[in-house]
């Protein structure tokens, strides 16, 4: 059974991430873990000079968290009748990224799914304090990030953006392979660069990639570098009406070192389609 962790703050976008996950894996036996992490905000902490006051705040947040999770579970039991799916709710004190890390360890999770905008609607603040922090900390499993307002209907094509600079481990492409088989989706490998002459290592990695995805009708596309990497990829994805985008997390540091562009953060924030960040 596939184990899927979905984070929620009970916002519309968090609900959208849940609904997207349920649709994607509608034909797969899944155990969904719905996680809400809570911690006192700086405003709540101000003026709380005693342990007693802090205890009252945590107790209040804990009760709210449990109550909201129960309502989510109740809704899903009534409105989402799929014998292949089961649910567990988890309420944890502390920040989101460490709560996620804890749940992954405790439950042997296969994939993490989360939205990119929180209840406040302050996208830049939320992205900086949640999604990117999780992406930076959690590197052992794939993470599917669902953009706000995205309405999933079907999965027809998957773009994998790469520069062939790093080796592709044996099970790296399992999330892509699984989705491609589930939805009969095609796979396209996109390479953004100023020049497309590959060195010896890149050529070797490209051959390994072909081997890893053998049996699939994959296509390769070179995309000229324009303003930045993330914008070039995003524009091409929009032109091709791609369903999902996939990227290796190692490019976060690679491109930052080369051109100073935080590719992972920009793609997570600006992509109009779901992005799967593969573990490095």
C-alpha positions as CSV (number, residue, x, y, z in Angstrom):
1,X,0.0,0.0,0.0
2,X,1.3,3.4,-0.9
3,X,1.8,5.8,2.0
4,X,1.2,9.4,1.2
5,X,1.7,12.4,3.6
6,X,-0.4,15.5,3.0
7,X,0.2,18.7,5.0
8,X,-2.7,20.9,5.8
9,X,-3.4,24.2,7.5
10,X,-7.1,23.9,6.6
11,X,-6.9,26.6,3.9
12,X,-8.6,26.3,0.5
13,X,-5.2,25.5,-1.0
14,X,-4.5,22.8,1.5
15,X,-7.9,21.3,0.6
16,X,-7.0,21.5,-3.1
17,X,-3.8,19.6,-2.5
18,X,-5.9,16.9,-0.8
19,X,-8.4,16.7,-3.6
20,X,-5.5,16.6,-6.2
21,X,-3.9,13.7,-4.4
22,X,-7.1,11.8,-4.2
23,X,-7.7,12.2,-7.9
24,X,-4.2,11.3,-8.9
25,X,-4.1,8.1,-6.9
26,X,-7.8,7.2,-7.3
27,X,-6.9,3.7,-8.6
28,X,-4.1,3.0,-6.1
29,X,-4.3,1.4,-2.7
30,X,-3.3,4.3,-0.5
31,X,-2.9,5.2,3.2
32,X,-3.2,9.0,3.4
33,X,-1.7,10.7,6.5
34,X,-3.1,14.2,7.0
35,X,-0.7,16.3,9.1
36,X,-1.3,19.6,10.8
37,X,1.6,21.2,12.7
38,X,1.0,24.0,15.1
39,X,3.1,26.3,17.1
40,X,2.4,29.7,18.9
41,X,2.8,32.7,16.6
42,X,5.2,35.5,17.7
43,X,2.1,37.6,18.7
44,X,0.8,34.8,20.9
45,X,4.2,34.5,22.5
46,X,4.6,38.1,23.3
47,X,3.6,38.8,26.9
48,X,3.5,35.2,27.9
49,X,6.1,35.4,30.7
50,X,5.2,32.1,32.4
51,X,5.2,28.4,31.5
52,X,1.6,28.3,32.5
53,X,0.7,30.9,29.9
54,X,2.6,29.0,27.3
55,X,0.9,25.8,28.3
56,X,-2.5,27.4,27.8
57,X,-1.6,28.6,24.3
58,X,-0.3,25.1,23.3
59,X,-3.4,23.5,24.8
60,X,-5.7,25.8,22.8
61,X,-3.8,25.3,19.6
62,X,-3.8,21.5,20.1
63,X,-7.5,21.4,20.6
64,X,-8.1,23.5,17.5
65,X,-5.8,21.3,15.4
66,X,-7.5,18.1,16.5
67,X,-11.0,19.5,16.0
68,X,-10.2,20.7,12.5
69,X,-8.5,17.4,11.5
70,X,-11.6,15.5,12.8
71,X,-13.8,17.7,10.5
72,X,-11.5,17.1,7.5
73,X,-11.7,13.3,8.2
74,X,-15.5,13.4,8.6
75,X,-15.9,15.3,5.3
76,X,-13.7,12.7,3.5
77,X,-15.6,9.8,5.0
78,X,-18.9,11.2,3.8
79,X,-17.9,12.6,0.4
80,X,-14.9,10.5,-0.7
81,X,-16.0,6.9,-0.9
82,X,-13.1,5.0,-2.3
83,X,-12.4,1.5,-0.9
84,X,-8.8,1.8,-2.0
85,X,-8.2,4.8,0.3
86,X,-7.8,5.0,4.1
87,X,-6.9,8.0,6.3
88,X,-5.0,8.9,9.4
89,X,-4.9,12.3,10.9
90,X,-1.8,13.6,12.8
91,X,-1.6,16.7,14.9
92,X,1.9,17.7,16.0
93,X,3.3,20.7,17.9
94,X,6.3,22.5,16.5
95,X,7.2,23.8,13.1
96,X,6.0,22.2,9.9
97,X,9.3,20.9,8.5
98,X,10.3,19.1,11.7
99,X,6.8,17.7,12.1
100,X,7.0,16.3,8.5
101,X,10.5,14.9,9.2
102,X,9.1,13.1,12.3
103,X,6.1,11.6,10.5
104,X,8.2,10.4,7.6
105,X,10.4,8.5,10.0
106,X,7.5,7.0,12.0
107,X,5.4,5.9,9.1
108,X,7.8,5.1,6.2
109,X,6.1,7.6,3.9
110,X,6.5,7.2,0.1
111,X,5.7,10.7,-1.1
112,X,4.8,14.1,0.5
113,X,2.2,16.3,-1.0
114,X,1.7,20.0,-0.1
115,X,0.2,23.2,-1.4
116,X,2.2,26.4,-2.0
117,X,0.0,29.0,-0.3
118,X,-1.3,29.1,3.2
119,X,-4.4,30.4,4.9
120,X,-3.0,33.9,5.2
121,X,-2.8,34.4,1.5
122,X,0.7,36.0,1.9
123,X,2.4,33.8,-0.6
124,X,5.9,35.1,-0.2
125,X,5.8,34.8,3.6
126,X,4.2,31.3,3.5
127,X,6.6,30.0,0.8
128,X,9.6,31.2,2.8
129,X,8.4,29.8,6.1
130,X,6.9,26.5,5.0
131,X,7.2,25.0,1.5
132,X,10.8,25.9,0.8
133,X,11.9,25.0,4.4
134,X,10.4,21.6,3.9
135,X,12.1,21.3,0.5
136,X,15.4,22.2,2.0
137,X,15.1,19.8,4.9
138,X,13.3,16.8,3.5
139,X,15.5,15.2,0.8
140,X,14.9,11.5,1.1
141,X,11.5,11.2,-0.6
142,X,9.8,12.9,-3.6
143,X,7.7,16.0,-2.8
144,X,4.7,17.0,-4.9
145,X,3.9,20.7,-4.7
146,X,0.4,21.8,-5.9
147,X,0.1,25.4,-6.8
148,X,-2.8,27.5,-5.5
149,X,-5.9,27.4,-7.7
150,X,-4.8,24.4,-9.7
151,X,-7.7,22.2,-10.9
152,X,-6.5,18.7,-11.6
153,X,-8.5,16.8,-14.2
154,X,-6.1,14.4,-15.9
155,X,-2.4,13.7,-16.3
156,X,-1.4,13.6,-19.9
157,X,2.2,14.7,-20.0
158,X,5.2,15.0,-17.6
159,X,8.1,17.3,-18.1
160,X,11.4,16.4,-16.5
161,X,13.8,19.4,-16.4
162,X,17.4,18.5,-16.1
163,X,20.9,19.5,-17.2
164,X,22.4,16.0,-17.1
165,X,25.0,17.2,-14.6
166,X,24.3,14.6,-11.9
167,X,23.9,10.8,-12.0
168,X,20.4,9.3,-12.0
169,X,20.1,6.7,-9.2
170,X,18.3,3.4,-9.7
171,X,14.9,4.2,-8.2
172,X,15.0,8.0,-8.8
173,X,12.3,7.9,-11.6
174,X,9.9,5.7,-9.8
175,X,7.4,8.5,-9.1
176,X,7.4,9.5,-12.8
177,X,7.2,5.9,-14.0
178,X,4.3,5.2,-11.6
179,X,2.3,8.2,-12.8
180,X,3.0,7.6,-16.4
181,X,1.7,4.1,-16.1
182,X,-1.4,5.1,-14.1
183,X,-2.4,7.8,-16.6
184,X,-0.7,6.7,-19.8
185,X,1.1,10.0,-19.7
186,X,4.0,10.8,-22.0
187,X,7.4,11.9,-20.7
188,X,9.5,14.7,-22.1
189,X,13.0,15.5,-21.0
190,X,13.8,19.3,-21.2
191,X,17.2,20.8,-21.0
192,X,17.6,24.5,-20.5
193,X,21.0,25.9,-21.4
194,X,22.9,28.6,-23.3
195,X,24.9,25.9,-25.2
196,X,23.7,22.3,-25.7
197,X,27.1,20.6,-26.2
198,X,27.2,18.0,-23.5
199,X,30.5,17.0,-21.9
200,X,31.6,13.4,-21.3
201,X,29.9,13.1,-17.9
202,X,26.6,14.7,-19.2
203,X,26.5,12.3,-22.1
204,X,27.0,9.3,-19.8
205,X,24.3,10.5,-17.5
206,X,21.9,11.0,-20.5
207,X,22.5,7.4,-21.5
208,X,21.7,6.2,-18.0
209,X,18.6,8.3,-18.0
210,X,17.5,6.6,-21.3
211,X,18.1,3.2,-19.6
212,X,16.2,4.2,-16.5
213,X,13.2,5.2,-18.6
214,X,13.5,2.4,-21.2
215,X,10.1,1.1,-22.3
216,X,8.6,4.6,-22.3
217,X,8.2,6.8,-25.3
218,X,10.4,9.6,-24.1
219,X,11.3,12.8,-26.0
220,X,14.1,15.2,-25.6
221,X,13.8,19.0,-26.0
222,X,16.5,21.7,-25.7
223,X,15.1,25.0,-24.4
224,X,17.3,28.1,-25.0
225,X,18.2,30.0,-21.8
226,X,16.6,33.4,-21.8
227,X,15.9,35.5,-18.6
228,X,16.3,32.7,-16.1
229,X,16.1,28.9,-15.8
230,X,12.7,28.7,-14.0
231,X,11.0,31.2,-16.4
232,X,12.2,29.3,-19.4
233,X,10.9,26.0,-18.0
234,X,7.6,27.6,-17.0
235,X,7.0,29.2,-20.4
236,X,7.7,25.9,-22.2
237,X,5.4,23.9,-19.8
238,X,2.6,26.4,-20.5
239,X,3.2,26.2,-24.3
240,X,3.1,22.4,-24.2
241,X,0.1,22.4,-21.8
242,X,2.1,20.0,-19.6
243,X,0.3,18.4,-16.7
244,X,3.2,18.0,-14.3
245,X,6.8,19.3,-14.0
246,X,9.6,17.3,-12.4
247,X,13.0,18.5,-11.2
248,X,15.9,17.2,-9.3
249,X,16.6,19.0,-6.1
250,X,20.4,19.0,-6.7
251,X,19.8,21.8,-9.3
252,X,19.0,24.1,-6.4
253,X,22.6,24.3,-5.3
254,X,24.0,23.8,-8.8
255,X,22.3,26.7,-10.5
256,X,22.7,28.9,-7.4
257,X,26.5,28.4,-7.6
258,X,26.6,29.0,-11.4
259,X,24.2,31.9,-12.0
260,X,22.9,32.8,-8.6
261,X,19.4,31.6,-9.3
262,X,17.5,29.6,-6.6
263,X,15.8,27.4,-9.2
264,X,13.9,25.2,-6.8
265,X,12.4,28.1,-4.9
266,X,11.4,30.0,-8.0
267,X,9.8,26.9,-9.6
268,X,8.0,26.0,-6.4
269,X,6.6,29.5,-6.2
270,X,5.9,30.4,-9.8
271,X,4.9,27.1,-11.5
272,X,1.3,27.0,-12.6
273,X,1.3,23.2,-12.6
274,X,2.2,20.7,-9.9
275,X,5.9,20.1,-9.5
276,X,7.5,16.8,-8.3
277,X,10.8,17.5,-6.6
278,X,12.8,14.2,-6.8
279,X,15.1,13.3,-3.9
280,X,18.8,13.9,-4.5
